[in-house]
Amino acid sequence: DAKTTQPTSMDCAEGRAANLPCNHSTISGNEYVYWYRQIHSQGPQYIIHGLKNNETNEMASLIITEDRKSSTLILPHATLRDTAVYYCIVRLRNFNKFYFGSGTKLNVKP
Amino acid sequence: EAQVTQNPRYLITVTGKKLTVTCSQNMNHEYMSWYRQDPGLGLRQIYYSMNVEVTDKGDVPEGYKVSRKEKRNFPLILESPSPNQTSLYFCASTPTGDTEAFFGQGTRLTVV
């Protein structure tokens, strides 16, 4: 069973915020939420991760609900170069196992 | 420059001919993994390694072998490739602790 569920695709206007949702209703207390993106067929690129608190870095913000069953990745000002497949991933803490979902294809349009 | 290097980037081979895809990282990471990516299925973990001489199966290990004789290298071995192993393969390395994994640029394998 998939550990994460994401919409297949989303559109976003250039310059606007992109909000990408992810459901991880079976997440345990020892599992982190990670976000990666993949442009064309290149290697996945790390964006952000968190356990239960909201996180922000230079690329994005991660909002995790209080019950930890879902999260949202926010790209504050999407550009055309942000067009990619975005993966929401659950990772067991201190363990080298990442569970990738099917990802969301984000299309940023001019 | 910190990186994960896979070779080859592209490979076409025939059924049954043994092959090895190499993966090397220069970041002194303990953890390394192999993934395959197929259309509509995302990335699925094949094997992972927590340290030298410590490896374990991921979600789709059938038909693959790995070894971890030294920290920097984690080769993926296909003893007898079959067409259903045609895929895009990624190697990743991760330091200990809860930080990000670094991915290689991928190896596109076609088995005919």
Backbone of each chain as ProteinMPNN parsed JSONL, in Angstrom:
{"seq_chain_A": "DAKTTQPTSMDCAEGRAANLPCNHSTISGNEYVYWYRQIHSQGPQYIIHGLKNNETNEMASLIITEDRKSSTLILPHATLRDTAVYYCIVRLRNFNKFYFGSGTKLNVKP", "coords_chain_A": {"N_chain_A": [[0.844, -1.197, 0.0], [0.427, 2.236, -0.788], [2.243, 4.76, 0.895], [1.875, 7.423, 0.707], [-0.351, 9.799, -0.792], [-0.988, 11.667, -3.627], [-2.206, 14.35, -5.72], [-2.49, 13.792, -9.24], [-1.742, 15.744, -11.114], [-1.163, 19.307, -11.325], [-1.871, 22.736, -12.004], [-0.282, 25.929, -12.135], [-0.06, 29.452, -12.027], [2.575, 31.442, -13.269], [4.603, 33.153, -10.925], [2.697, 33.066, -8.95], [1.729, 31.496, -5.829], [2.408, 28.069, -5.388], [0.64, 25.377, -4.212], [1.029, 22.291, -3.009], [-0.586, 19.395, -2.205], [-0.482, 16.585, 0.102], [-1.363, 13.416, 1.217], [-0.828, 11.414, 4.019], [-1.896, 9.37, 5.723], [-1.337, 7.131, 7.271], [0.983, 7.555, 8.592], [3.631, 7.147, 10.944], [4.789, 7.964, 14.29], [7.529, 8.0, 14.128], [8.274, 8.675, 11.607], [9.397, 10.761, 9.015], [8.366, 13.457, 6.875], [9.267, 14.035, 3.632], [10.065, 16.125, 0.849], [10.697, 15.964, -2.564], [11.762, 16.899, -5.858], [11.558, 16.224, -9.37], [12.965, 16.893, -12.367], [12.261, 16.464, -15.671], [13.888, 13.525, -16.488], [15.874, 13.593, -14.653], [18.012, 13.133, -11.729], [16.288, 12.953, -8.612], [15.667, 15.919, -6.736], [16.34, 17.323, -3.648], [14.015, 19.072, -1.57], [12.744, 19.867, 0.924], [12.175, 18.891, 4.377], [10.345, 17.51, 7.196], [9.251, 16.793, 10.574], [7.146, 17.227, 12.533], [6.738, 19.885, 12.978], [6.136, 22.969, 11.22], [8.136, 23.864, 8.418], [10.592, 25.919, 6.832], [12.559, 26.884, 4.089], [14.984, 28.204, 1.748], [13.867, 27.455, -0.599], [11.216, 26.54, -0.27], [8.165, 26.12, 1.681], [6.982, 23.965, 4.245], [4.048, 22.683, 5.386], [2.679, 20.938, 7.96], [-0.042, 19.11, 9.08], [-1.671, 19.14, 12.298], [-2.359, 16.584, 13.203], [-0.672, 15.155, 11.686], [-1.373, 13.762, 9.431], [-1.503, 14.758, 6.933], [0.099, 16.977, 4.575], [1.371, 20.049, 3.16], [3.169, 21.32, 0.514], [4.619, 24.38, -0.18], [5.422, 26.482, -2.743], [6.506, 29.607, -2.877], [6.602, 31.635, -4.916], [6.07, 30.696, -7.827], [8.037, 29.714, -10.633], [8.723, 29.258, -14.166], [10.719, 27.4, -14.239], [10.159, 25.778, -12.145], [8.487, 23.837, -12.989], [7.852, 20.48, -12.785], [7.95, 17.09, -11.524], [6.67, 16.492, -8.388], [7.476, 14.908, -5.444], [6.107, 13.511, -2.59], [7.27, 12.118, 0.315], [7.657, 9.52, 2.662], [9.73, 8.839, 5.344], [11.319, 6.574, 7.431], [12.515, 7.419, 10.568], [15.982, 7.831, 11.086], [16.581, 5.739, 9.419], [17.395, 4.09, 6.427], [15.369, 4.249, 4.335], [13.248, 5.243, 1.941], [9.976, 6.026, 1.047], [8.543, 6.469, -1.888], [5.842, 8.183, -3.451], [3.516, 8.432, -6.191], [3.753, 10.958, -7.138], [3.215, 14.465, -8.032], [2.558, 16.131, -10.966], [3.579, 19.245, -11.57], [2.599, 21.961, -13.382], [3.785, 24.921, -14.372], [2.572, 27.859, -15.602], [2.905, 30.506, -18.017]], "CA_chain_A": [[0.0, 0.0, 0.0], [1.182, 3.473, -0.851], [2.241, 5.503, 2.139], [1.463, 8.797, 0.426], [-1.274, 10.012, -1.894], [-0.886, 13.017, -4.167], [-2.904, 14.526, -7.009], [-1.648, 13.439, -10.386], [-1.193, 16.942, -11.736], [-1.696, 20.607, -10.913], [-1.396, 23.891, -12.745], [-0.047, 27.119, -11.341], [0.38, 30.587, -12.834], [3.893, 31.963, -12.921], [4.566, 34.236, -9.952], [1.765, 32.772, -7.865], [2.15, 30.41, -4.947], [1.965, 26.708, -5.72], [0.365, 24.609, -2.991], [0.936, 20.892, -3.393], [-1.029, 18.622, -1.035], [-0.082, 15.183, 0.222], [-1.969, 12.667, 2.322], [-0.023, 10.314, 4.568], [-2.75, 9.103, 6.88], [-0.825, 6.026, 8.097], [2.326, 7.912, 9.048], [3.863, 6.87, 12.353], [5.5, 9.02, 14.986], [8.95, 7.952, 13.798], [8.454, 8.89, 10.176], [9.493, 12.114, 8.505], [7.834, 13.779, 5.558], [10.244, 14.673, 2.751], [9.623, 16.498, -0.498], [11.69, 16.025, -3.618], [11.204, 17.114, -7.184], [12.311, 15.623, -10.454], [12.79, 17.62, -13.617], [12.44, 15.471, -16.73], [14.311, 12.246, -15.907], [17.089, 13.804, -13.868], [17.947, 12.632, -10.368], [15.449, 13.751, -7.727], [16.32, 17.021, -6.032], [15.767, 17.558, -2.325], [13.42, 20.383, -1.343], [12.527, 20.179, 2.334], [11.583, 17.804, 5.136], [9.922, 17.863, 8.541], [8.684, 15.726, 11.399], [5.804, 17.652, 12.946], [6.64, 21.341, 12.909], [6.26, 23.563, 9.896], [9.515, 24.173, 8.066], [10.789, 26.829, 5.7], [13.927, 27.144, 3.651], [15.05, 29.161, 0.636], [13.109, 26.954, -1.742], [9.796, 26.248, -0.058], [7.667, 25.917, 3.037], [6.271, 22.708, 4.461], [3.041, 22.79, 6.423], [2.222, 19.617, 8.371], [-1.205, 19.242, 9.956], [-1.392, 18.77, 13.685], [-2.438, 15.129, 13.35], [0.407, 14.644, 10.817], [-1.903, 12.889, 8.385], [-1.347, 15.381, 5.626], [1.018, 18.103, 4.532], [1.328, 20.863, 1.951], [4.393, 21.996, 0.097], [4.301, 25.685, -0.768], [6.431, 27.241, -3.472], [5.855, 30.916, -2.719], [6.5, 32.383, -6.175], [6.452, 29.689, -8.81], [8.587, 30.134, -11.929], [8.626, 28.214, -15.183], [11.706, 26.367, -13.918], [9.607, 24.901, -11.105], [7.728, 22.761, -13.619], [8.527, 19.234, -12.428], [7.141, 16.159, -10.73], [6.977, 16.677, -6.978], [7.219, 13.696, -4.681], [5.955, 13.528, -1.139], [7.917, 10.865, 0.704], [7.734, 9.217, 4.083], [10.977, 8.161, 5.675], [11.445, 6.152, 8.818], [13.593, 8.139, 11.213], [17.254, 7.125, 11.256], [16.562, 4.514, 8.633], [17.672, 4.443, 5.041], [14.314, 3.731, 3.475], [12.339, 6.308, 1.515], [8.819, 5.529, 0.32], [8.082, 7.448, -2.865], [4.53, 8.014, -4.045], [3.507, 8.601, -7.647], [4.119, 12.322, -7.44], [2.323, 15.434, -8.674], [3.174, 16.904, -12.038], [3.241, 20.659, -11.48], [2.808, 22.733, -14.608], [3.767, 26.361, -14.143], [2.235, 28.455, -16.9], [3.156, 31.956, -18.076]], "C_chain_A": [[0.877, 1.244, 0.0], [1.115, 4.183, 0.488], [1.802, 6.943, 1.936], [0.529, 8.823, -0.774], [-1.194, 11.457, -2.318], [-1.75, 13.136, -5.419], [-1.94, 14.277, -8.15], [-0.994, 14.658, -10.998], [-1.876, 18.189, -11.186], [-1.121, 21.664, -11.833], [-1.224, 25.063, -11.796], [0.419, 28.232, -12.274], [1.732, 31.074, -12.328], [3.763, 33.148, -11.975], [3.614, 34.018, -8.797], [2.326, 31.65, -7.002], [1.588, 29.084, -5.445], [1.817, 25.936, -4.416], [0.112, 23.153, -3.37], [0.574, 20.056, -2.163], [-0.522, 17.188, -1.073], [-0.799, 14.575, 1.427], [-1.053, 11.533, 2.74], [-0.692, 9.867, 5.861], [-2.225, 7.988, 7.789], [0.56, 6.324, 8.66], [2.46, 7.635, 10.544], [4.675, 8.002, 12.963], [6.979, 9.086, 14.66], [9.241, 8.202, 12.331], [8.422, 10.372, 9.816], [8.724, 12.226, 7.193], [8.92, 14.539, 4.799], [9.542, 15.069, 1.452], [10.837, 16.583, -1.407], [10.99, 16.426, -4.911], [12.137, 16.526, -8.22], [11.958, 16.344, -11.742], [13.193, 16.693, -14.754], [12.844, 14.15, -16.085], [15.631, 12.392, -15.158], [16.944, 13.18, -12.485], [17.076, 13.53, -9.501], [16.261, 14.76, -6.924], [15.594, 17.264, -4.718], [15.176, 18.964, -2.234], [13.393, 20.706, 0.144], [12.046, 18.927, 3.052], [11.214, 18.283, 6.535], [9.33, 16.675, 9.265], [7.276, 16.104, 11.848], [5.637, 19.166, 12.927], [6.702, 21.806, 11.472], [7.713, 23.956, 9.66], [9.549, 25.115, 6.874], [12.266, 26.883, 5.371], [13.87, 28.053, 2.432], [14.223, 28.719, -0.561], [11.611, 26.938, -1.49], [9.453, 26.255, 1.426], [6.908, 24.602, 3.096], [5.337, 22.9, 5.64], [2.513, 21.39, 6.724], [1.052, 19.8, 9.331], [-0.883, 18.704, 11.35], [-1.45, 17.258, 13.899], [-1.433, 14.406, 12.464], [-0.109, 13.765, 9.69], [-1.839, 13.507, 7.006], [-0.375, 16.547, 5.729], [0.834, 18.843, 3.212], [2.689, 21.477, 1.716], [3.993, 23.296, -0.575], [5.539, 26.25, -1.448], [5.9, 28.66, -3.565], [5.662, 31.715, -4.002], [6.975, 31.464, -7.307], [7.001, 30.335, -10.093], [8.466, 28.976, -12.909], [9.595, 27.068, -14.879], [11.253, 25.442, -12.8], [8.715, 23.807, -11.692], [8.492, 21.447, -13.447], [7.503, 18.289, -11.814], [7.604, 16.269, -9.282], [6.541, 15.446, -6.194], [7.154, 13.993, -3.188], [6.377, 12.152, -0.646], [7.881, 10.728, 2.214], [9.018, 8.442, 4.331], [11.004, 7.827, 7.16], [12.68, 6.811, 9.414], [14.822, 7.265, 11.412], [17.305, 5.809, 10.495], [16.652, 4.876, 7.166], [16.621, 3.87, 4.111], [13.324, 4.858, 3.212], [11.203, 5.67, 0.73], [8.312, 6.646, -0.595], [6.648, 7.128, -3.272], [4.644, 8.208, -5.55], [3.822, 10.021, -8.073], [3.024, 13.152, -8.076], [3.092, 16.169, -9.746], [2.681, 18.329, -11.925], [3.585, 21.348, -12.788], [2.693, 24.209, -14.263], [3.608, 27.035, -15.501], [2.453, 29.961, -16.876], [1.874, 32.757, -17.876]], "O_chain_A": [[1.906, 1.312, 0.672], [0.07, 4.209, 1.139], [1.402, 7.612, 2.889], [0.613, 7.972, -1.66], [-1.312, 12.367, -1.497], [-1.999, 12.142, -6.102], [-0.738, 14.518, -8.041], [0.18, 14.616, -11.364], [-2.989, 18.142, -10.663], [-0.025, 21.509, -12.374], [-1.924, 25.178, -10.79], [1.196, 27.992, -13.198], [1.991, 31.111, -11.125], [2.932, 34.033, -12.18], [3.704, 34.701, -7.777], [3.264, 30.952, -7.387], [0.435, 29.0, -5.868], [2.751, 25.853, -3.619], [-0.907, 22.831, -3.981], [1.332, 20.011, -1.194], [-0.183, 16.653, -2.128], [-0.829, 15.157, 2.511], [-0.561, 10.78, 1.899], [-0.122, 9.976, 6.946], [-2.622, 7.903, 8.951], [1.233, 5.42, 9.155], [1.525, 7.859, 11.314], [5.18, 8.878, 12.26], [7.62, 10.112, 14.888], [10.356, 7.958, 11.871], [7.549, 11.123, 10.25], [8.469, 11.237, 6.506], [9.424, 15.558, 5.27], [8.572, 14.442, 1.024], [11.856, 17.186, -1.069], [9.771, 16.304, -5.033], [13.333, 16.352, -7.988], [10.797, 16.393, -12.149], [14.32, 16.198, -14.799], [12.148, 13.703, -15.174], [16.404, 11.44, -15.043], [15.853, 12.745, -12.117], [17.124, 14.752, -9.642], [17.383, 14.489, -6.497], [14.37, 17.393, -4.691], [15.751, 19.924, -2.748], [13.958, 21.712, 0.572], [11.559, 17.997, 2.41], [11.696, 19.314, 7.003], [8.955, 15.676, 8.65], [6.32, 15.378, 11.572], [4.515, 19.669, 12.867], [7.254, 21.123, 10.609], [8.426, 24.333, 10.59], [8.658, 25.108, 6.025], [13.116, 26.925, 6.261], [12.818, 28.61, 2.121], [13.916, 29.526, -1.438], [10.822, 27.277, -2.372], [10.319, 26.377, 2.293], [6.276, 24.184, 2.125], [5.764, 23.234, 6.745], [1.961, 20.73, 5.843], [1.15, 20.565, 10.291], [0.049, 17.924, 11.54], [-0.677, 16.712, 14.687], [-1.352, 13.178, 12.49], [0.686, 13.077, 9.049], [-2.1, 12.831, 6.011], [-0.071, 17.036, 6.817], [0.223, 18.33, 2.274], [3.282, 22.078, 2.612], [3.121, 23.307, -1.444], [6.57, 26.467, -0.811], [4.922, 28.895, -4.275], [4.652, 32.403, -4.152], [8.148, 31.475, -7.681], [6.496, 31.354, -10.563], [8.145, 27.852, -12.522], [9.33, 25.914, -15.217], [11.898, 24.427, -12.537], [8.239, 22.941, -10.958], [9.628, 21.314, -13.902], [6.343, 18.648, -11.614], [8.794, 16.152, -8.993], [5.394, 15.007, -6.275], [8.034, 14.639, -2.619], [5.89, 11.135, -1.14], [8.053, 11.702, 2.946], [9.341, 7.502, 3.605], [10.751, 8.673, 8.017], [13.762, 6.764, 8.829], [14.724, 6.116, 11.845], [18.001, 4.878, 10.897], [16.054, 5.855, 6.719], [16.937, 3.099, 3.205], [12.658, 5.357, 4.12], [11.447, 4.856, -0.161], [7.732, 7.631, -0.138], [6.277, 5.964, -3.419], [5.738, 8.154, -6.112], [4.127, 10.267, -9.24], [2.038, 12.624, -8.59], [4.141, 16.757, -9.485], [1.503, 18.603, -12.154], [4.73, 21.316, -13.238], [1.616, 24.685, -13.904], [4.397, 26.816, -16.42], [2.223, 30.617, -15.86], [1.904, 33.987, -17.897]]}, "seq_chain_B": "EAQVTQNPRYLITVTGKKLTVTCSQNMNHEYMSWYRQDPGLGLRQIYYSMNVEVTDKGDVPEGYKVSRKEKRNFPLILESPSPNQTSLYFCASTPTGDTEAFFGQGTRLTVV", "coords_chain_B": {"N_chain_B": [[33.427, 18.946, -5.478], [30.425, 17.888, -4.024], [29.007, 14.817, -4.785], [27.056, 12.189, -6.363], [27.902, 9.611, -8.374], [27.004, 7.854, -11.191], [27.549, 5.111, -13.378], [27.161, 3.143, -16.334], [25.567, 6.009, -17.99], [23.732, 5.424, -19.925], [22.572, 2.348, -21.215], [22.316, -0.37, -23.329], [21.45, -3.691, -23.513], [21.556, -7.292, -23.875], [19.235, -9.932, -23.177], [20.068, -11.892, -20.393], [22.789, -11.362, -20.292], [25.227, -10.642, -18.084], [25.524, -7.69, -16.111], [26.901, -4.71, -14.631], [26.103, -1.859, -12.817], [27.679, 0.97, -11.796], [28.103, 2.88, -8.77], [29.162, 5.702, -7.089], [30.085, 7.69, -4.325], [31.244, 10.791, -2.973], [31.068, 11.814, -0.44], [31.399, 10.621, 1.954], [29.248, 9.245, 3.049], [27.207, 7.135, 5.083], [24.884, 5.72, 4.374], [23.54, 4.106, 1.518], [21.617, 3.644, -1.496], [19.644, 1.922, -3.983], [17.376, 2.634, -6.59], [14.62, 2.002, -8.77], [12.881, 3.4, -11.524], [9.807, 3.508, -13.002], [7.357, 4.181, -15.514], [4.543, 5.813, -14.163], [4.84, 4.595, -11.713], [6.485, 5.797, -9.883], [9.405, 6.061, -7.789], [10.993, 3.122, -6.793], [12.415, 1.29, -4.177], [15.247, -0.762, -4.468], [17.528, -2.075, -3.291], [19.229, -1.405, -0.206], [21.838, 0.043, 1.814], [23.244, 0.197, 4.966], [25.766, 0.534, 5.888], [29.259, -0.267, 5.38], [29.508, -3.547, 4.2], [26.947, -4.092, 5.058], [23.916, -4.771, 3.932], [20.544, -4.658, 2.621], [17.342, -5.867, 1.529], [15.164, -3.949, -0.509], [12.044, -2.85, -1.717], [11.688, -4.054, -4.212], [13.592, -6.309, -4.877], [14.083, -8.546, -6.483], [16.008, -10.267, -8.846], [18.224, -8.704, -8.727], [21.465, -7.856, -7.407], [23.648, -6.595, -4.854], [26.614, -5.031, -3.534], [28.72, -3.953, -0.857], [31.566, -3.167, -0.343], [33.296, -1.17, 0.233], [33.034, 2.115, 1.607], [32.437, 4.193, -0.223], [31.461, 3.094, -2.579], [28.803, 1.426, -4.299], [27.801, -0.889, -6.05], [25.375, -2.029, -8.454], [24.199, -5.098, -9.448], [23.202, -7.056, -12.136], [22.623, -10.221, -12.648], [21.473, -11.871, -14.596], [20.023, -10.283, -16.784], [16.673, -9.31, -17.628], [13.993, -8.435, -19.914], [12.007, -7.136, -18.361], [13.424, -5.671, -16.599], [14.154, -3.422, -17.78], [14.495, -0.072, -17.33], [14.71, 3.082, -15.527], [17.353, 3.826, -13.511], [18.349, 4.825, -10.262], [20.872, 5.839, -8.046], [21.443, 6.547, -4.625], [22.777, 8.461, -1.913], [23.102, 8.928, 1.605], [23.742, 10.764, 4.538], [24.224, 9.774, 8.002], [21.615, 10.333, 10.378], [18.817, 12.588, 10.199], [18.624, 13.7, 7.452], [18.807, 14.927, 4.038], [18.68, 12.771, 1.131], [21.058, 12.251, -1.442], [20.941, 12.164, -4.876], [22.071, 10.303, -7.721], [22.554, 10.919, -11.278], [21.22, 9.111, -12.773], [20.697, 6.013, -14.564], [19.863, 4.826, -17.595], [18.543, 1.904, -18.526], [18.191, -0.539, -20.993], [16.909, -3.627, -21.784], [17.041, -6.065, -24.157]], "CA_chain_B": [[31.971, 19.057, -5.481], [29.749, 16.722, -3.479], [28.165, 14.23, -5.818], [26.868, 10.755, -6.532], [28.207, 9.364, -9.787], [26.593, 6.547, -11.719], [28.013, 4.752, -14.722], [27.026, 4.16, -17.371], [24.314, 6.765, -17.996], [22.83, 4.721, -20.831], [23.068, 1.014, -21.529], [21.433, -1.321, -24.002], [22.071, -5.003, -23.415], [20.689, -8.4, -24.274], [18.764, -10.798, -22.104], [20.976, -12.89, -19.866], [24.197, -10.941, -20.235], [25.489, -10.006, -16.791], [26.001, -6.326, -16.155], [27.047, -3.988, -13.368], [25.999, -0.402, -12.832], [28.459, 1.433, -10.656], [27.673, 4.077, -8.046], [30.209, 6.16, -6.196], [29.813, 8.987, -3.689], [32.453, 11.375, -2.395], [30.646, 12.581, 0.733], [31.626, 9.789, 3.135], [27.956, 8.883, 3.62], [27.039, 5.74, 5.491], [23.758, 5.057, 3.724], [23.393, 4.17, 0.062], [20.423, 2.918, -1.96], [19.324, 1.854, -5.402], [15.964, 2.732, -6.927], [14.243, 1.971, -10.169], [11.732, 4.255, -11.802], [9.036, 3.073, -14.156], [6.23, 5.1, -15.741], [3.359, 5.664, -13.336], [5.108, 3.87, -10.463], [7.391, 6.526, -9.007], [10.681, 5.395, -7.513], [10.871, 1.996, -5.877], [13.727, 0.945, -3.66], [15.672, -2.115, -4.827], [18.362, -2.488, -2.171], [19.865, -0.316, 0.502], [22.966, -0.339, 2.653], [23.403, 1.094, 6.113], [27.202, 0.764, 6.066], [30.083, -1.264, 4.701], [29.147, -4.959, 4.432], [25.585, -4.198, 5.578], [22.939, -4.476, 2.881], [19.239, -5.282, 2.859], [16.412, -5.757, 0.41], [14.113, -2.946, -0.507], [10.714, -3.317, -2.102], [11.719, -4.82, -5.472], [14.969, -6.789, -5.005], [14.235, -9.748, -7.304], [16.794, -10.126, -10.065], [19.337, -7.786, -8.487], [22.395, -8.062, -6.296], [24.48, -5.442, -4.541], [27.693, -5.27, -2.582], [29.222, -2.714, -0.253], [32.868, -3.534, 0.184], [33.9, 0.057, 0.725], [31.975, 3.067, 1.897], [32.085, 5.086, -1.3], [30.922, 2.417, -3.757], [27.646, 0.55, -4.08], [27.396, -1.336, -7.384], [24.151, -2.817, -8.667], [24.549, -6.196, -10.344], [22.136, -7.85, -12.729], [23.309, -11.449, -13.057], [20.857, -12.351, -15.828], [18.988, -9.274, -17.035], [15.505, -9.649, -18.438], [13.344, -7.218, -20.42], [11.245, -6.403, -17.341], [14.34, -4.827, -15.845], [14.306, -2.169, -18.512], [14.027, 0.943, -16.399], [15.626, 4.154, -15.165], [17.873, 3.475, -12.197], [18.997, 5.882, -9.508], [21.604, 5.55, -6.831], [21.356, 7.664, -3.682], [23.53, 8.314, -0.675], [22.544, 9.724, 2.693], [24.515, 10.687, 5.782], [23.423, 9.375, 9.153], [20.777, 11.434, 10.843], [17.601, 12.818, 9.417], [18.893, 14.709, 6.432], [18.349, 14.53, 2.717], [19.428, 11.858, 0.278], [21.595, 12.836, -2.665], [20.728, 11.211, -5.96], [22.838, 10.373, -8.949], [21.831, 11.424, -12.439], [20.405, 8.055, -13.364], [21.173, 5.112, -15.615], [18.735, 4.296, -18.354], [18.892, 0.554, -18.966], [17.263, -1.238, -21.879], [17.25, -5.039, -21.976], [16.288, -6.541, -25.33]], "C_chain_B": [[31.371, 17.751, -4.973], [28.846, 16.112, -4.545], [28.082, 12.719, -5.705], [26.998, 10.486, -8.03], [27.827, 7.95, -10.169], [27.199, 6.347, -13.098], [27.569, 3.351, -15.074], [25.728, 4.947, -17.229], [23.265, 6.091, -18.872], [23.436, 3.366, -21.156], [21.965, 0.215, -22.195], [22.139, -2.664, -23.984], [21.069, -6.075, -23.837], [20.327, -9.247, -23.066], [19.828, -11.809, -21.704], [22.43, -12.491, -19.755], [24.446, -10.113, -18.982], [26.006, -8.583, -16.963], [26.075, -5.741, -14.745], [26.907, -2.502, -13.628], [26.718, 0.107, -11.589], [27.861, 2.703, -10.056], [28.763, 4.438, -7.064], [29.821, 7.515, -5.623], [31.059, 9.462, -2.971], [32.16, 12.151, -1.113], [30.818, 11.797, 2.031], [30.315, 9.415, 3.837], [27.917, 7.407, 3.979], [25.987, 5.029, 4.635], [23.838, 5.206, 2.216], [22.235, 3.282, -0.366], [20.401, 2.874, -3.473], [17.811, 1.866, -5.579], [15.8, 2.469, -8.42], [12.973, 2.796, -10.346], [11.083, 3.808, -13.09], [7.821, 3.983, -14.292], [5.031, 4.79, -14.854], [3.59, 5.012, -11.988], [6.027, 4.63, -9.519], [8.711, 5.792, -8.858], [10.461, 4.292, -6.49], [12.262, 1.538, -5.464], [14.049, -0.517, -3.946], [16.455, -2.734, -3.663], [18.866, -1.243, -1.466], [20.977, -0.864, 1.388], [23.118, 0.693, 3.765], [24.88, 1.386, 6.388], [27.956, -0.324, 5.309], [29.684, -2.664, 5.164], [27.758, -5.134, 5.042], [24.608, -3.786, 4.484], [21.626, -5.175, 3.205], [18.337, -5.009, 1.67], [15.462, -4.588, 0.607], [12.803, -3.571, -0.935], [10.704, -4.196, -3.355], [13.107, -5.397, -5.721], [15.175, -7.938, -6.0], [15.003, -9.437, -8.577], [18.007, -9.218, -9.918], [20.222, -8.282, -7.348], [23.145, -6.765, -6.07], [25.634, -5.892, -3.668], [28.156, -3.932, -2.045], [30.532, -3.063, 0.452], [33.631, -2.324, 0.707], [32.82, 1.119, 0.776], [31.531, 3.838, 0.668], [31.363, 4.41, -2.462], [29.788, 1.448, -3.422], [27.136, 0.082, -5.451], [26.115, -2.167, -7.375], [24.454, -3.842, -9.751], [23.286, -6.898, -10.827], [22.785, -9.088, -13.326], [22.782, -11.96, -14.404], [19.711, -11.413, -16.174], [17.858, -9.802, -17.911], [14.817, -8.353, -18.871], [12.546, -6.452, -19.369], [12.129, -5.603, -16.389], [14.743, -3.586, -16.634], [13.689, -1.062, -17.671], [15.065, 2.056, -16.291], [16.052, 3.913, -13.721], [18.58, 4.665, -11.563], [19.69, 5.313, -8.279], [21.487, 6.779, -5.925], [22.251, 7.393, -2.494], [23.021, 9.314, 0.346], [23.479, 9.65, 3.89], [23.635, 10.146, 6.897], [22.667, 10.596, 9.663], [19.655, 11.689, 9.863], [17.805, 13.959, 8.435], [18.528, 14.143, 5.07], [19.249, 13.496, 2.084], [19.873, 12.605, -0.972], [21.52, 11.78, -3.758], [21.714, 11.415, -7.093], [21.959, 10.798, -10.106], [21.072, 10.338, -13.21], [21.129, 7.247, -14.429], [19.953, 4.54, -16.317], [19.161, 2.981, -18.98], [17.783, -0.01, -19.841], [17.765, -2.655, -22.068], [16.385, -5.585, -23.105], [16.408, -8.066, -25.462]], "O_chain_B": [[31.741, 16.663, -5.414], [28.018, 16.805, -5.137], [28.901, 12.066, -5.058], [26.283, 11.072, -8.842], [28.268, 6.979, -9.554], [27.339, 7.288, -13.879], [27.591, 2.459, -14.225], [24.874, 4.581, -16.422], [22.067, 6.172, -18.602], [24.646, 3.241, -21.349], [20.84, 0.133, -21.7], [23.296, -2.766, -24.392], [19.903, -5.794, -24.114], [21.04, -9.263, -22.063], [20.411, -12.49, -22.547], [23.226, -13.226, -19.172], [23.924, -9.006, -18.847], [26.819, -8.306, -17.844], [25.416, -6.203, -13.814], [27.519, -1.957, -14.546], [26.395, -0.285, -10.467], [27.205, 3.488, -10.74], [29.234, 3.595, -6.3], [29.299, 8.378, -6.33], [31.831, 8.668, -2.434], [32.919, 13.046, -0.742], [30.421, 12.27, 3.096], [30.273, 9.285, 5.06], [28.494, 6.556, 3.302], [26.176, 3.884, 4.224], [24.157, 6.275, 1.696], [21.908, 2.301, 0.301], [21.047, 3.674, -4.15], [17.069, 1.217, -4.842], [16.714, 2.685, -9.216], [12.123, 2.878, -9.459], [11.726, 3.738, -14.138], [7.313, 4.498, -13.296], [4.561, 3.653, -14.798], [2.658, 4.881, -11.194], [6.32, 4.13, -8.433], [9.084, 4.992, -9.716], [9.826, 4.501, -5.457], [13.164, 1.415, -6.292], [13.23, -1.402, -3.698], [16.082, -3.779, -3.13], [18.922, -0.162, -2.052], [21.047, -2.061, 1.671], [23.118, 1.9, 3.523], [25.206, 2.374, 7.046], [27.352, -1.191, 4.678], [29.544, -2.925, 6.359], [27.427, -6.228, 5.499], [24.487, -2.606, 4.152], [21.591, -6.149, 3.957], [18.536, -4.059, 0.913], [15.023, -4.284, 1.717], [12.492, -4.699, -0.553], [9.79, -5.002, -3.531], [13.752, -5.011, -6.696], [16.314, -8.271, -6.328], [14.699, -8.482, -9.291], [18.734, -8.99, -10.884], [19.787, -9.017, -6.462], [23.266, -5.937, -6.973], [25.628, -6.999, -3.129], [28.004, -2.901, -2.701], [30.585, -3.227, 1.671], [34.522, -2.466, 1.543], [31.813, 1.032, 0.073], [30.34, 4.117, 0.529], [30.714, 5.091, -3.256], [29.816, 0.752, -2.406], [26.143, 0.608, -5.952], [25.822, -2.896, -6.427], [24.911, -3.493, -10.84], [22.423, -7.28, -10.036], [23.421, -9.019, -14.378], [23.554, -12.423, -15.244], [18.552, -11.715, -15.888], [18.065, -10.624, -18.804], [15.032, -7.3, -18.27], [12.417, -5.232, -19.472], [11.631, -4.937, -15.481], [15.58, -2.801, -16.189], [12.504, -1.109, -17.339], [16.144, 1.985, -16.878], [15.215, 3.809, -12.824], [19.305, 5.408, -12.224], [19.17, 4.441, -7.581], [21.439, 7.911, -6.407], [22.462, 6.242, -2.11], [22.569, 10.405, -0.002], [23.962, 8.568, 4.224], [22.416, 10.071, 6.741], [23.046, 11.738, 9.404], [19.577, 11.053, 8.812], [17.231, 15.038, 8.578], [18.011, 13.031, 4.959], [20.418, 13.355, 2.444], [19.165, 13.469, -1.488], [21.976, 10.65, -3.583], [22.135, 12.534, -7.388], [20.758, 11.012, -9.937], [20.371, 10.627, -14.18], [22.042, 7.731, -15.097], [19.125, 3.86, -15.71], [20.029, 2.945, -19.852], [16.605, 0.031, -19.488], [18.911, -2.866, -22.464], [15.157, -5.571, -23.025], [15.844, -8.652, -26.387]]}, "name": "protein", "num_of_chains": 2, "seq": "DAKTTQPTSMDCAEGRAANLPCNHSTISGNEYVYWYRQIHSQGPQYIIHGLKNNETNEMASLIITEDRKSSTLILPHATLRDTAVYYCIVRLRNFNKFYFGSGTKLNVKPEAQVTQNPRYLITVTGKKLTVTCSQNMNHEYMSWYRQDPGLGLRQIYYSMNVEVTDKGDVPEGYKVSRKEKRNFPLILESPSPNQTSLYFCASTPTGDTEAFFGQGTRLTVV"}
